[in-house]
Amino acid sequence: MKPNLNHRACASFKPVRGVLRPLVVAVLGLAAAMGPGSALADASTAKTNFFANMSQAGMVLPVNASTAKIAPVYVKGMYRIDAPDGTLVAYTNEAGTITGKKSGFSIVGLQPGKTRPMTPKELAGLRAEVMSNLEYDKLIRIAHGNGGGRRILMFSAVDCPGCNHLEKGLHKVAPDMNTTYYVIAGSLVGRKNGGLPALEKVARIRCADNPGLAWQEYWTKRSVPPARTCAITPESADVDFYSLFAIMQGVNAIKPLVPMMIGEDGKALPAYQGMPAETAAHFAPERKPAVPRPSSQWLAAAIDGKAVQTAPASKTR
């Protein structure tokens, strides 16, 4: 992750070009038992389907099913495929029928011939499913007042001047707000560019007994909890942040800026910092968009909890 820093308000991430373009037919067969081993089974199936579809599409990849690594991201039913050195190959679904990076998503395995980019309608459908399947329980929850029934996703970074400015503004109006933010935190520069000290803070905050309180105290007191044994490491925190950020870019939910807030409908929200009453109203329950239940075309197994997913029908354009 190589961001260009804009300290006036937010940081801008420079998009990386290059979307994998996919193809061919896949039917998903999963183990019916959804027990402790199901996550591994789902990931294994996703990897098998992805490489089978890409191979039939004639796509040449730097890795194969034997050498690639795969891991779930914070969207149920989506996975990150990496080369052995951790370099991203693509994000995909359980059926292996979508493939992409931050620059966009393509379809693979649904019709003969070459892969093709998703149409605007298909991408909107995927975006709706992504929002419906965010793993909010793994994010930092900040509730104000009665919470307002809101689920506002916020991308933030502990080394971001614009984020500091936003947090100060939100802290001032907190007593007047009824809303809930779910924060995915990272570093502007990433672990490979000197961001490990910042990511260490992120890991400590996320590992705290009360991550929400730890997050708020970081901004108000500039303190972080003591280090403790936890599944979250500075490295994994960076991957978590970058993966979700890239997926949101890929489905056209956000621009490459931090801080960034997204409403329940997958649309970016302005980082409003006006008068307290106006700010509180901006994120209030009354402003929550009506979001119809999305179809289960791309992330069907995740939405419906089914063990078998058939690749959805699609027309060539």
DRENDO-1510 file (C-alpha; in Angstrom, 1 decimal, always signed):
<recs>
REC; n; res; u; v; w
REC; 1; MET; +0.0; +0.0; +0.0 .
REC; 2; LYS; +1.7; +3.2; -1.1 .
REC; 3; PRO; -0.4; +6.2; -0.2 .
REC; 4; ASN; +0.1; +9.8; -1.3 .
REC; 5; LEU; -0.4; +11.8; +1.9 .
REC; 6; ASN; -2.6; +14.8; +2.0 .
REC; 7; HIS; -2.4; +16.3; +5.5 .
REC; 8; ARG; -4.9; +19.0; +4.9 .
REC; 9; ALA; -7.8; +16.7; +5.5 .
REC; 10; CYS; -7.3; +13.1; +4.4 .
REC; 11; ALA; -4.8; +10.8; +2.8 .
REC; 12; SER; -5.1; +9.7; -0.8 .
REC; 13; PHE; -4.3; +6.2; -1.8 .
REC; 14; LYS; -2.8; +5.8; -5.3 .
REC; 15; PRO; -4.8; +3.1; -7.1 .
REC; 16; VAL; -2.8; +0.1; -8.5 .
REC; 17; ARG; -3.7; -0.7; -12.1 .
REC; 18; GLY; -4.4; -4.3; -13.3 .
REC; 19; VAL; -7.6; -6.3; -12.8 .
REC; 20; LEU; -7.5; -10.0; -13.6 .
REC; 21; ARG; -10.1; -10.8; -16.3 .
REC; 22; PRO; -11.8; -14.2; -15.8 .
REC; 23; LEU; -13.8; -17.1; -17.4 .
REC; 24; VAL; -15.6; -20.6; -17.6 .
REC; 25; VAL; -18.0; -22.9; -15.8 .
REC; 26; ALA; -18.0; -24.0; -12.1 .
REC; 27; VAL; -20.4; -25.7; -9.8 .
REC; 28; LEU; -19.6; -25.5; -6.1 .
REC; 29; GLY; -19.7; -28.6; -4.0 .
REC; 30; LEU; -19.0; -28.0; -0.3 .
REC; 31; ALA; -19.1; -30.2; +2.8 .
REC; 32; ALA; -22.6; -29.9; +4.2 .
REC; 33; ALA; -21.5; -29.7; +7.8 .
REC; 34; MET; -21.0; -26.1; +8.8 .
REC; 35; GLY; -18.9; -26.9; +11.9 .
REC; 36; PRO; -15.5; -25.6; +13.0 .
REC; 37; GLY; -13.7; -26.9; +9.9 .
REC; 38; SER; -16.2; -25.3; +7.4 .
REC; 39; ALA; -14.1; -22.1; +7.0 .
REC; 40; LEU; -11.2; -24.1; +5.8 .
REC; 41; ALA; -13.4; -26.2; +3.6 .
REC; 42; ASP; -14.9; -23.1; +2.1 .
REC; 43; ALA; -11.6; -21.5; +1.4 .
REC; 44; SER; -10.2; -24.7; -0.1 .
REC; 45; THR; -13.2; -24.9; -2.4 .
REC; 46; ALA; -12.9; -21.3; -3.4 .
REC; 47; LYS; -9.3; -21.7; -4.3 .
REC; 48; THR; -10.0; -24.9; -6.3 .
REC; 49; ASN; -12.9; -23.2; -8.2 .
REC; 50; PHE; -10.9; -20.0; -8.8 .
REC; 51; PHE; -7.9; -21.7; -10.4 .
REC; 52; ALA; -10.0; -24.1; -12.4 .
REC; 53; ASN; -12.0; -21.2; -13.9 .
REC; 54; MET; -9.0; -19.1; -14.5 .
REC; 55; SER; -7.2; -21.9; -16.2 .
REC; 56; GLN; -10.1; -22.6; -18.5 .
REC; 57; ALA; -10.2; -18.9; -19.3 .
REC; 58; GLY; -6.7; -19.1; -20.4 .
REC; 59; MET; -5.4; -16.7; -17.7 .
REC; 60; VAL; -1.8; -17.0; -16.8 .
REC; 61; LEU; -1.2; -16.5; -13.1 .
REC; 62; PRO; +2.1; -16.2; -11.1 .
REC; 63; VAL; +0.9; -19.1; -8.8 .
REC; 64; ASN; -1.3; -22.2; -9.0 .
REC; 65; ALA; -3.7; -23.9; -6.6 .
REC; 66; SER; -0.8; -25.8; -5.0 .
REC; 67; THR; +1.4; -22.8; -4.3 .
REC; 68; ALA; -1.2; -20.0; -3.6 .
REC; 69; LYS; -2.4; -19.0; -0.2 .
REC; 70; ILE; -6.0; -18.2; +0.5 .
REC; 71; ALA; -7.7; -16.6; +3.5 .
REC; 72; PRO; -11.1; -15.1; +4.2 .
REC; 73; VAL; -11.5; -11.3; +4.4 .
REC; 74; TYR; -14.0; -9.3; +6.5 .
REC; 75; VAL; -16.8; -10.0; +4.0 .
REC; 76; LYS; -18.5; -13.4; +4.4 .
REC; 77; GLY; -18.0; -15.5; +1.3 .
REC; 78; MET; -15.1; -13.6; -0.1 .
REC; 79; TYR; -11.4; -14.5; +0.0 .
REC; 80; ARG; -8.0; -13.1; -0.6 .
REC; 81; ILE; -5.6; -15.2; -2.8 .
REC; 82; ASP; -1.9; -14.5; -2.4 .
REC; 83; ALA; +1.4; -15.7; -3.8 .
REC; 84; PRO; +3.7; -17.4; -1.2 .
REC; 85; ASP; +5.4; -14.1; -0.6 .
REC; 86; GLY; +2.2; -12.4; +0.4 .
REC; 87; THR; +1.7; -10.6; -2.9 .
REC; 88; LEU; -2.0; -10.3; -3.8 .
REC; 89; VAL; -3.2; -12.3; -6.7 .
REC; 90; ALA; -6.9; -11.5; -6.5 .
REC; 91; TYR; -10.1; -11.4; -4.4 .
REC; 92; THR; -12.7; -14.0; -5.2 .
REC; 93; ASN; -15.9; -15.6; -4.0 .
REC; 94; GLU; -16.6; -19.2; -3.0 .
REC; 95; ALA; -17.7; -20.2; -6.5 .
REC; 96; GLY; -14.5; -18.7; -7.9 .
REC; 97; THR; -16.7; -16.8; -10.4 .
REC; 98; ILE; -15.5; -13.3; -9.6 .
REC; 99; THR; -11.9; -12.0; -9.6 .
REC; 100; GLY; -10.5; -8.6; -9.0 .
REC; 101; LYS; -8.4; -6.1; -7.2 .
REC; 102; LYS; -9.0; -2.5; -6.1 .
REC; 103; SER; -9.3; -1.4; -9.7 .
REC; 104; GLY; -12.4; -3.5; -10.3 .
REC; 105; PHE; -14.0; -6.9; -10.5 .
REC; 106; SER; -14.5; -9.3; -13.5 .
REC; 107; ILE; -16.5; -12.4; -14.0 .
REC; 108; VAL; -15.0; -15.8; -14.7 .
REC; 109; GLY; -16.5; -19.2; -15.3 .
REC; 110; LEU; -20.0; -18.2; -16.2 .
REC; 111; GLN; -19.8; -18.5; -20.0 .
REC; 112; PRO; -17.3; -19.7; -22.6 .
REC; 113; GLY; -14.7; -17.4; -23.9 .
REC; 114; LYS; -12.6; -14.7; -22.3 .
REC; 115; THR; -13.3; -13.1; -19.0 .
REC; 116; ARG; -15.1; -9.8; -18.9 .
REC; 117; PRO; -15.4; -6.9; -16.5 .
REC; 118; MET; -18.6; -6.7; -14.5 .
REC; 119; THR; -21.3; -4.5; -15.9 .
REC; 120; PRO; -22.4; -1.5; -13.8 .
REC; 121; LYS; -25.6; -3.5; -12.8 .
REC; 122; GLU; -23.6; -6.6; -11.8 .
REC; 123; LEU; -21.1; -4.4; -9.8 .
REC; 124; ALA; -23.9; -2.7; -8.0 .
REC; 125; GLY; -25.3; -6.1; -7.1 .
REC; 126; LEU; -22.0; -7.3; -5.8 .
REC; 127; ARG; -21.6; -4.0; -3.8 .
REC; 128; ALA; -25.0; -4.6; -2.1 .
REC; 129; GLU; -24.0; -8.2; -1.2 .
REC; 130; VAL; -20.7; -7.0; +0.2 .
REC; 131; MET; -22.4; -4.5; +2.4 .
REC; 132; SER; -24.9; -7.1; +3.6 .
REC; 133; ASN; -22.1; -9.5; +4.5 .
REC; 134; LEU; -19.6; -7.3; +6.3 .
REC; 135; GLU; -18.3; -8.9; +9.4 .
REC; 136; TYR; -19.2; -6.0; +11.7 .
REC; 137; ASP; -18.4; -8.1; +14.8 .
REC; 138; LYS; -14.7; -8.1; +13.8 .
REC; 139; LEU; -14.6; -4.3; +13.6 .
REC; 140; ILE; -14.1; -1.6; +16.3 .
REC; 141; ARG; -17.6; -0.6; +17.4 .
REC; 142; ILE; -18.3; +3.0; +18.5 .
REC; 143; ALA; -21.8; +3.6; +19.7 .
REC; 144; HIS; -23.2; +7.1; +20.6 .
REC; 145; GLY; -26.4; +7.5; +22.5 .
REC; 146; ASN; -28.8; +4.7; +21.7 .
REC; 147; GLY; -26.8; +3.7; +18.6 .
REC; 148; GLY; -29.6; +4.8; +16.3 .
REC; 149; GLY; -29.7; +1.4; +14.6 .
REC; 150; ARG; -26.9; +2.7; +12.3 .
REC; 151; ARG; -24.0; +0.7; +10.8 .
REC; 152; ILE; -21.7; +3.3; +9.4 .
REC; 153; LEU; -18.4; +1.8; +8.2 .
REC; 154; MET; -15.4; +4.0; +8.8 .
REC; 155; PHE; -11.9; +3.6; +7.4 .
REC; 156; SER; -9.4; +5.3; +9.6 .
REC; 157; ALA; -5.6; +5.3; +10.4 .
REC; 158; VAL; -3.8; +6.1; +13.6 .
REC; 159; ASP; -1.1; +8.1; +11.7 .
REC; 160; CYS; -3.7; +10.1; +9.8 .
REC; 161; PRO; -3.9; +13.9; +10.5 .
REC; 162; GLY; -7.3; +14.1; +8.8 .
REC; 163; CYS; -8.5; +11.2; +11.0 .
REC; 164; ASN; -7.4; +13.1; +14.1 .
REC; 165; HIS; -9.3; +16.2; +13.0 .
REC; 166; LEU; -12.4; +14.1; +12.3 .
REC; 167; GLU; -12.2; +12.3; +15.6 .
REC; 168; LYS; -11.9; +15.6; +17.5 .
REC; 169; GLY; -15.0; +16.9; +15.8 .
REC; 170; LEU; -17.0; +13.7; +16.5 .
REC; 171; HIS; -15.9; +13.7; +20.1 .
REC; 172; LYS; -17.3; +17.2; +20.5 .
REC; 173; VAL; -20.7; +16.3; +19.2 .
REC; 174; ALA; -20.9; +12.8; +20.7 .
REC; 175; PRO; -23.3; +13.8; +23.5 .
REC; 176; ASP; -25.9; +14.8; +20.8 .
REC; 177; MET; -25.6; +11.8; +18.5 .
REC; 178; ASN; -27.5; +8.6; +18.2 .
REC; 179; THR; -25.4; +6.6; +15.8 .
REC; 180; THR; -22.9; +3.7; +15.5 .
REC; 181; TYR; -19.6; +3.5; +13.7 .
REC; 182; TYR; -17.7; +0.4; +12.8 .
REC; 183; VAL; -14.1; +1.2; +12.4 .
REC; 184; ILE; -11.5; -0.7; +10.4 .
REC; 185; ALA; -8.2; +0.8; +11.4 .
REC; 186; GLY; -4.8; +0.8; +9.7 .
REC; 187; SER; -1.8; +2.9; +8.8 .
REC; 188; LEU; -1.4; +5.3; +5.9 .
REC; 189; VAL; +1.9; +3.9; +4.9 .
REC; 190; GLY; +1.4; +0.2; +5.5 .
REC; 191; ARG; +3.7; -2.4; +7.0 .
REC; 192; LYS; +6.1; -2.5; +4.1 .
REC; 193; ASN; +6.8; +1.3; +4.1 .
REC; 194; GLY; +7.5; +2.0; +7.8 .
REC; 195; GLY; +4.0; +1.6; +9.2 .
REC; 196; LEU; +4.7; -1.1; +11.7 .
REC; 197; PRO; +4.9; +1.2; +14.7 .
REC; 198; ALA; +1.5; +2.6; +13.8 .
REC; 199; LEU; +0.1; -0.9; +13.2 .
REC; 200; GLU; +1.4; -2.0; +16.6 .
REC; 201; LYS; -0.9; +0.6; +18.1 .
REC; 202; VAL; -3.8; -0.7; +15.9 .
REC; 203; ALA; -3.2; -4.3; +17.1 .
REC; 204; ARG; -3.1; -3.2; +20.8 .
REC; 205; ILE; -6.4; -1.3; +20.4 .
REC; 206; ARG; -8.1; -4.2; +18.6 .
REC; 207; CYS; -6.8; -6.7; +21.2 .
REC; 208; ALA; -8.1; -4.7; +24.1 .
REC; 209; ASP; -11.0; -5.9; +26.2 .
REC; 210; ASN; -13.0; -2.9; +25.0 .
REC; 211; PRO; -11.6; -1.9; +21.6 .
REC; 212; GLY; -14.2; +0.9; +21.2 .
REC; 213; LEU; -13.1; +2.6; +24.4 .
REC; 214; ALA; -9.4; +2.0; +23.5 .
REC; 215; TRP; -10.0; +3.6; +20.1 .
REC; 216; GLN; -11.6; +6.7; +21.6 .
REC; 217; GLU; -8.9; +7.0; +24.3 .
REC; 218; TYR; -6.2; +6.8; +21.7 .
REC; 219; TRP; -7.6; +10.0; +20.1 .
REC; 220; THR; -8.5; +11.8; +23.3 .
REC; 221; LYS; -5.4; +10.8; +25.4 .
REC; 222; ARG; -3.0; +9.5; +22.8 .
REC; 223; SER; -2.7; +6.3; +24.9 .
REC; 224; VAL; -2.8; +2.7; +23.8 .
REC; 225; PRO; -3.5; -0.5; +25.9 .
REC; 226; PRO; -0.5; -2.6; +26.9 .
REC; 227; ALA; +0.5; -5.4; +24.5 .
REC; 228; ARG; -1.2; -8.7; +25.1 .
REC; 229; THR; -1.4; -12.1; +23.4 .
REC; 230; CYS; -4.0; -11.8; +20.7 .
REC; 231; ALA; -4.7; -13.3; +17.2 .
REC; 232; ILE; -4.4; -9.8; +15.7 .
REC; 233; THR; -0.8; -8.7; +14.9 .
REC; 234; PRO; +0.5; -5.5; +13.3 .
REC; 235; GLU; +0.9; -7.5; +10.0 .
REC; 236; SER; -2.6; -9.0; +10.1 .
REC; 237; ALA; -4.1; -5.7; +11.0 .
REC; 238; ASP; -2.5; -4.2; +7.9 .
REC; 239; VAL; -3.9; -7.0; +5.7 .
REC; 240; ASP; -7.4; -6.7; +7.2 .
REC; 241; PHE; -7.5; -3.0; +6.5 .
REC; 242; TYR; -6.0; -3.1; +3.0 .
REC; 243; SER; -8.2; -6.0; +1.9 .
REC; 244; LEU; -11.4; -4.4; +2.9 .
REC; 245; PHE; -10.3; -1.0; +1.5 .
REC; 246; ALA; -9.4; -2.6; -1.8 .
REC; 247; ILE; -12.7; -4.5; -2.0 .
REC; 248; MET; -14.7; -1.4; -1.3 .
REC; 249; GLN; -12.7; +0.4; -4.0 .
REC; 250; GLY; -13.2; -2.5; -6.4 .
REC; 251; VAL; -17.0; -2.3; -6.0 .
REC; 252; ASN; -17.0; +1.5; -6.4 .
REC; 253; ALA; -18.1; +2.2; -2.9 .
REC; 254; ILE; -15.3; +4.6; -2.0 .
REC; 255; LYS; -12.6; +6.8; -3.4 .
REC; 256; PRO; -9.0; +6.2; -2.3 .
REC; 257; LEU; -9.2; +8.5; +0.7 .
REC; 258; VAL; -8.8; +8.2; +4.5 .
REC; 259; PRO; -10.8; +8.9; +6.6 .
REC; 260; MET; -13.7; +7.5; +4.7 .
REC; 261; MET; -17.2; +6.6; +5.9 .
REC; 262; ILE; -19.7; +4.5; +4.1 .
REC; 263; GLY; -23.4; +4.2; +4.7 .
REC; 264; GLU; -25.5; +1.1; +4.9 .
REC; 265; ASP; -26.3; +1.4; +1.2 .
REC; 266; GLY; -22.6; +1.3; +0.1 .
REC; 267; LYS; -22.4; +5.0; -0.6 .
REC; 268; ALA; -19.6; +7.2; +0.7 .
REC; 269; LEU; -20.6; +9.7; +3.3 .
REC; 270; PRO; -19.0; +13.1; +3.7 .
REC; 271; ALA; -16.9; +13.6; +6.8 .
REC; 272; TYR; -19.4; +16.2; +8.0 .
REC; 273; GLN; -17.9; +18.5; +10.7 .
REC; 274; GLY; -20.4; +21.4; +11.1 .
REC; 275; MET; -22.2; +22.6; +14.1 .
REC; 276; PRO; -22.9; +19.9; +16.8 .
REC; 277; ALA; -26.6; +19.7; +16.1 .
REC; 278; GLU; -26.1; +19.6; +12.3 .
REC; 279; THR; -23.4; +16.9; +12.6 .
REC; 280; ALA; -25.6; +14.8; +14.9 .
REC; 281; ALA; -28.5; +15.0; +12.5 .
REC; 282; HIS; -26.3; +14.1; +9.6 .
REC; 283; PHE; -25.6; +10.6; +11.1 .
REC; 284; ALA; -28.9; +10.2; +12.9 .
REC; 285; PRO; -31.3; +7.3; +12.5 .
REC; 286; GLU; -33.5; +9.4; +10.3 .
REC; 287; ARG; -30.7; +9.6; +7.7 .
REC; 288; LYS; -30.3; +5.8; +7.5 .
REC; 289; PRO; -31.0; +4.8; +3.9 .
REC; 290; ALA; -33.6; +2.1; +3.1 .
REC; 291; VAL; -31.6; -0.9; +1.9 .
REC; 292; PRO; -33.6; -3.8; +0.4 .
REC; 293; ARG; -32.3; -7.3; +1.0 .
REC; 294; PRO; -29.8; -8.0; -1.8 .
REC; 295; SER; -30.0; -11.0; -4.1 .
REC; 296; SER; -27.7; -13.9; -3.3 .
REC; 297; GLN; -26.1; -14.2; -6.7 .
REC; 298; TRP; -22.4; -13.7; -5.9 .
REC; 299; LEU; -22.1; -14.5; -2.2 .
REC; 300; ALA; -25.0; -17.0; -2.0 .
REC; 301; ALA; -23.3; -19.5; +0.3 .
REC; 302; ALA; -22.5; -16.8; +2.8 .
REC; 303; ILE; -26.0; -15.2; +2.8 .
REC; 304; ASP; -28.0; -18.3; +2.8 .
REC; 305; GLY; -25.7; -20.6; +4.8 .
REC; 306; LYS; -26.0; -23.2; +2.0 .
REC; 307; ALA; -23.4; -25.8; +1.3 .
REC; 308; VAL; -23.9; -25.8; -2.4 .
REC; 309; GLN; -23.9; -22.9; -4.8 .
REC; 310; THR; -24.4; -23.0; -8.5 .
REC; 311; ALA; -22.7; -20.4; -10.7 .
REC; 312; PRO; -25.4; -17.7; -11.5 .
REC; 313; ALA; -26.6; -17.3; -15.1 .
REC; 314; SER; -25.3; -14.4; -17.1 .
REC; 315; LYS; -25.6; -13.0; -20.6 .
REC; 316; THR; -22.7; -12.1; -22.7 .
REC; 317; ARG; -22.8; -8.5; -23.9 .
</recs>
